[in-house]
């Protein structure tokens, strides 16, 4: 298991993220990928949360864009 964290900017808003990924794709990863756990925050509020299943899915296009950028790098 490998931990990761970082920061992305989408439409001028900053998104902090942290998570864990498997070394290879897994049925428990997001869309069968490597991400096991992911938390994305904007302005200190959790806007997306995944831990082997969705707890909070991205709820708007900006949050989805932030998620897609992160998933591209880590999933």
N, C-alpha and C positions, 0 to 999 in steps of 0.2 A: 504494500500500500504506500502510495506517495502523496504527501500533502502539497498543496499549492495555494497561492493567494496572490492578489494583485488588485489593479485599479484600471477601469476603462472609462472613457468619456463618450457619451452618446447625446447628441443635440445639446451640448453644453452642460449636461448633468453628469456628475461623477458617480460611478458605481464601484463600491468595494466588494470583492468576492474572496471566498476561501472555500476549499473543498479537499476531497481526497479522491484519488483515482486508482483503479486496479492496474496491474501491469499489462493486462490484455483485456480485450472486450469481454463483457459478462452479461448474462441475462438480467442481472440486477442493476446494470449501468443505465444511464439515460439513453433511451432508444437503442439498447443493446450495446452501448459503448463502454468506455473506460471510467466515466465519472460515476463514483459511488455516492458521494455526498457533495452538495453544493449549496452555499448560502450567498445570496446577492443582496446588498444593502444600498439604499439611496437615501442620503440625508439622515443616516442613522436608523432608518426603518427597514426591516426585512421585507423585500419585495418578491423574492423568489427563494424557495427552499425545496431541496430534494435530498432524501436519504433512503435510497433503494426504492423509493416511490415519491411521487409529488406530494408535498405538504402544502406548498403555495406555488402555483404556476404563474409565469409572467402574465400580467393582466392587461398590458397595453403594448403598442408597437415598439415604443422606446425600450421597455423592459425586455421584450422579445429580441430586439436588436442586441442589447447588452448580453443576453444569454447566448445568442448565436455566435457572437465574437468569442466568448469564453469557450463555448462548446467546440468551436473550430480548432482552438489551440489545445484543448485537453481531452476531448472525447475521442 
